Structures are given as C-alpha cells and as structure tokens.
Amino acid sequence: MHADLVDEGWEVSVNTVAASMASQGLVARVKRRRRSLTRPDKAAAPVPDLVKRDFTATDINEKWCGDLTEVPTGEGKLYLATVEDLASRRLAGFAIGEHHDAELAAGAILMAAAVRGGNVAGVIFHSDKGGEYTGELFERVCTKLGVTQSMGRVGSALDNAAAESFNSTLEWELLSRRQFATKYHARREVAAFIDRYNRLRRHSSSEMRSPVDYEQLLAARAVEQANAA
C-alpha cells in the first residue's frame, strides 16, 4: 500500500499508512492452508531437491517453480498449471485444462519457454512430486528444453512454498469471490488475473516492484554493467 501511494506522488511515511490502515480495521489476510492435489508416482526415479526452500534467484531464467490447482465452475472443475520465475515472481507460463495431468504441466512450461524466447537451457524447474511432474512426458519435455528438474518432499507444502503462495493468492482474491457459470468464463477470468498479477503485483523480494517492472529493471542494470565493463 505504501509503495502504491509513493508511486502515485504521495509523500507519506510507512508508519502513517500503517496507522491509517489500523484505524480503518484493514489488516493483511492470514493465508489458509491449501488442500494438496499432489498425486505421487511411487514408481518414478528420485529427483533431488536443488532449491531446498531457497526461493530466490539473482537472474531471470535461473530458477522456476510450478504447481497445479483447481478452478471450480458450474460446468465442472478446471485445473491450472503455472510456471513462476523466482527472480521476478512473474508467471511466465500457464495452462488451463480439464485434466490434472502431465499434458497440462507440460503445456505450462512450454508456454514459459516460448515467452522467454525459446532458449531456456540451464533453468532449474522446482515442483512437488506429483505424478504429472515425475512421469516420462514431463521429463522428456524438460530434457528437450535443457531444463533440470528439482522436487521437494511428498506432503511438504513448504518445499514448494513460492508456487503454493501464488495458488493461495489466486484462491483468496479470485476463486473464493467469484462463481464461474461456465468453463469459458473461468478461463478468461483466470488468464486476466495472471496478467494483472504480472503487471501490478508488488513483491518485497523484487524491491517492491511488479514482476514485469522488476524484469525491466534487471535488464536495464545488465545493460549498464555491460557498458561499464
């Protein structure tokens, strides 16, 4: 809130904003624990945890994370698969479909690769141990892209906390407040929410900038460093 006011030209301190919010009864929401949709594949070969709860990254396309979540509609459930860049918190890729499966997860990471220009070799992609990520299809897609998989432990939401955090935000700010009569309507609204999230949502890990703004800042800094070298 303070960052938004400063960007709009207000000269106000953090304490003043906090006091005003307190007097109006405005508080940050308490995140609720989400029900896990993870369906572990017991036959899959083990994949190491290369992130170990360090959900930070210095550069774009260094570490990504992803997860799947439900989107209820009057015509039945949809599922959303996302790919988030941990340097900027941008949702670089997503896919919405009627099945909770590897094809959906693969669609999201393929979109992220396309958005990033196609060359994403060296990226670490972190997820839970759900069957959609441990199966042959998703492994084959990652190998083709040059992406290295990383996975947290089964049943530990904190091992994939960044992806879980976005799903929690989506549920609280959109899914719990809207009822979608049709799957078409849900697809449109979820896609619009992700677009707003990328353009407007500020993150403390990104110097209180939105994902898109922070990526532009990182790109400008890279040019400055190159010119100074």
C-alpha positions in Angstrom: 0.0 0.0 0.0 2.8 2.4 0.9 4.6 1.7 -2.3 1.5 2.3 -4.4 0.9 5.7 -2.7 4.5 6.8 -3.3 4.3 5.9 -7.0 1.1 8.0 -7.2 3.0 11.0 -5.8 2.1 11.0 -2.2 4.6 12.0 0.5 3.8 9.7 3.4 5.6 7.5 5.8 5.2 3.8 6.3 4.1 4.4 9.9 1.4 6.8 8.8 0.0 4.3 6.3 0.1 1.6 8.9 -1.7 3.8 11.4 -4.4 4.7 8.9 -5.0 1.1 8.0 -5.2 0.1 11.6 -7.8 2.8 12.3 -9.9 1.5 9.4 -9.6 -2.1 10.5 -7.6 -3.0 7.5 -5.2 -5.9 8.0 -3.3 -8.4 5.9 -5.1 -11.6 5.3 -4.0 -14.8 7.1 -3.1 -17.4 4.5 -5.1 -20.6 4.8 -3.5 -24.0 4.4 -4.5 -25.4 1.0 -5.6 -29.0 0.4 -2.8 -30.7 -1.6 -3.6 -32.1 -5.0 -0.3 -33.9 -5.2 -0.6 -37.5 -6.5 2.8 -39.1 -6.0 4.2 -41.5 -8.6 5.8 -44.2 -6.4 7.5 -45.9 -9.4 9.3 -42.7 -10.5 13.0 -42.3 -10.2 14.1 -40.0 -7.4 14.7 -36.3 -8.3 16.9 -34.2 -5.9 15.8 -31.0 -4.3 18.1 -28.4 -5.8 16.2 -25.5 -4.3 16.0 -26.5 -0.6 13.4 -23.8 0.2 15.6 -21.0 -1.2 13.0 -19.3 -3.4 15.3 -16.5 -4.5 17.2 -16.1 -7.7 19.6 -13.4 -9.0 18.9 -13.7 -12.7 15.8 -14.3 -14.8 15.6 -17.9 -16.1 17.8 -19.2 -13.2 15.1 -20.9 -11.1 11.4 -21.6 -11.9 8.8 -23.3 -9.8 5.4 -24.7 -10.6 2.2 -26.3 -9.3 -1.3 -27.3 -10.2 -4.5 -26.1 -8.6 -8.3 -26.5 -9.1 -10.6 -23.9 -10.6 -14.3 -24.7 -9.9 -17.0 -23.8 -12.4 -20.7 -24.5 -12.8 -19.8 -26.9 -15.6 -17.2 -28.9 -13.5 -13.6 -28.4 -12.5 -10.8 -26.9 -14.5 -7.2 -27.2 -13.5 -4.5 -24.5 -13.7 -0.8 -25.3 -14.1 1.7 -22.4 -13.6 5.4 -21.7 -14.1 6.8 -18.9 -11.9 10.2 -17.3 -12.3 11.7 -17.0 -8.8 13.9 -13.9 -9.7 10.9 -11.7 -10.6 7.9 -13.7 -9.4 6.5 -13.5 -12.9 4.1 -16.2 -14.1 6.0 -16.8 -17.3 3.8 -19.7 -18.3 0.4 -21.3 -17.5 -2.1 -23.7 -18.9 -5.7 -24.3 -18.1 -7.4 -27.7 -18.9 -9.9 -30.2 -17.8 -7.5 -32.8 -16.6 -5.0 -32.8 -13.8 -2.1 -34.5 -15.7 1.3 -34.2 -17.3 0.0 -32.7 -20.5 -1.2 -29.7 -18.6 2.1 -29.3 -16.7 4.0 -29.7 -19.9 1.8 -27.0 -21.6 2.7 -24.5 -18.9 6.4 -25.0 -19.1 6.3 -24.9 -22.9 4.5 -21.6 -22.8 7.1 -20.3 -20.3 9.9 -21.3 -22.7 8.2 -19.6 -25.6 7.6 -16.4 -23.6 11.4 -16.5 -22.7 12.3 -16.7 -26.4 12.8 -20.5 -26.6 16.3 -20.8 -25.2 15.9 -21.7 -21.5 18.7 -24.3 -21.2 20.1 -24.3 -17.7 16.9 -23.4 -15.9 16.1 -25.3 -12.7 12.4 -26.2 -12.5 11.2 -27.0 -9.0 7.9 -28.7 -8.2 6.3 -31.2 -5.8 6.5 -35.0 -6.5 3.1 -35.2 -8.2 2.8 -37.7 -11.0 2.3 -35.0 -13.6 5.9 -33.9 -12.9 7.6 -37.2 -12.2 6.3 -39.0 -15.3 8.0 -39.7 -18.6 6.2 -37.0 -20.6 7.2 -34.0 -18.4 10.7 -35.4 -18.0 11.0 -35.6 -21.8 9.9 -32.0 -22.3 12.4 -30.8 -19.7 15.2 -32.7 -21.3 14.3 -31.2 -24.7 14.3 -27.7 -23.3 17.6 -28.3 -21.3 15.7 -27.7 -18.0 16.9 -29.5 -14.9 14.1 -30.8 -12.6 14.1 -30.3 -8.8 11.5 -31.7 -6.4 10.5 -31.2 -2.8 9.4 -33.9 -0.5 6.0 -35.6 -0.7 3.4 -33.9 1.6 5.6 -30.9 2.4 3.9 -27.7 1.0 6.8 -25.6 2.4 9.2 -27.3 0.0 7.3 -25.6 -2.9 6.2 -22.6 -0.9 6.5 -20.0 -3.7 4.2 -21.9 -6.1 1.8 -22.6 -3.2 1.8 -18.9 -2.3 0.6 -17.9 -5.8 -2.2 -20.5 -5.7 -3.3 -19.2 -2.3 -3.4 -15.7 -3.6 -5.5 -16.8 -6.6 -7.9 -18.7 -4.4 -8.3 -15.8 -2.0 -8.6 -12.9 -4.4 -10.5 -14.6 -7.3 -11.8 -18.1 -6.8 -13.3 -17.5 -3.3 -15.1 -14.3 -4.5 -16.3 -15.3 -7.9 -18.6 -18.1 -9.1 -18.0 -19.1 -12.7 -21.0 -20.4 -14.5 -19.0 -21.7 -17.4 -15.5 -23.0 -18.1 -15.1 -20.4 -20.8 -15.8 -17.6 -18.2 -13.4 -19.2 -15.7 -10.6 -19.4 -18.3 -11.0 -15.7 -19.2 -11.0 -14.5 -15.6 -8.0 -16.6 -14.5 -6.0 -15.5 -17.5 -6.9 -11.9 -16.8 -5.9 -12.3 -13.1 -2.5 -13.7 -14.1 -2.0 -10.8 -16.5 -2.8 -8.3 -13.7 -0.6 -10.2 -11.3 2.4 -9.9 -13.6 1.9 -6.3 -14.4 0.8 -4.9 -11.0 1.5 -7.2 -8.0 4.4 -5.9 -5.9 6.8 -8.2 -4.2 9.2 -7.5 -1.4 11.7 -9.9 -3.0 11.6 -7.7 -6.1 12.3 -4.3 -4.4 8.5 -3.7 -4.1 8.1 -3.8 -7.9 5.8 -5.8 -10.0 7.2 -8.8 -11.9 7.2 -7.1 -15.3 8.7 -3.9 -13.9 11.3 -5.7 -12.0 12.4 -7.7 -15.1 12.7 -4.4 -16.9 14.9 -3.0 -14.1 17.1 -6.1 -14.2 17.5 -5.8 -17.9 18.5 -2.1 -17.6 21.0 -2.9 -14.9 22.5 -5.6 -17.1 23.0 -3.1 -19.9 24.6 -0.6 -17.6 27.0 -3.3 -16.3 27.9 -4.3 -19.8 28.6 -0.8 -20.9 30.7 -0.2 -17.8 32.8 -3.3 -18.3 
